[in-house]
Amino acid sequence: MSTEDNDGQGMIVNPKSTGENKEWDGDEADRADRLRFEEEQALIREQSEAREAAKDSAETESK
């Protein structure tokens, strides 16, 4: 099979915004990934703040 016979099958295509479509925001999967990432980051921040508050509380009680 030569490269001319491939017809682009199996190739990875990453669409990029074009001059006429500056509002391109990816597909549904891209948006879902960003949302999932934002939710994970919020959860990490929340857990970090709770851990810091518990640590401060434990230090205050021990004094």
N, C-alpha and C positions, 0 to 999 in steps of 0.2 A: 504494500500500500504506500503510495507516494503522498507527499504533502498536498498535492492538488486534489487527491481523492478524499481528503479529510473533511472538507466542507465546514471546518470550524467546530466539529463535534469534539467534546472533551476539553475544549479550551476554556480557561477561566477568563471571564469578561468582567471588568470592574468599570461600570459606567461612571462617567465624570460629568459634572455640570457643564453645560455648554453656554455660549454667550447668550442664546435666546432663553435659556432655562436656568437662571441664577438662583431660583428658589428650590432647586433639586435637593431633596432631603433623604435620598436613598429609598429603598423599598420597605415594605412592612417589616421584614426581618431586621433591617438596619435600625429602624425606629424601636422595635421591641428590644433589641440588644442595648440601645442607649437607655431606654427606660429601666431595664433590668439592672444595668450598671449604676444608674442614679439611685435606684432603690437600695442596692447593696451598699453604696457609699453612705447613704443616709443611715442605714442600720449600723454600719461600722462606726460612724460618728456618734450615734446614740449609745452604743455599747461602750465606746471609749469614754464618753462623758459620764456614764453611770459608773464605770470602773474608777474613774478619777474621783468622783464624788464619794464613793465607798471608801476609797483609800484615804481621802481627807477626813472623813468621818471617823475612821479607825484611828488615825493619828491623833485627832482631837480627843477621843475617848481615852487613849492611852496616856495622855498628859495629865 
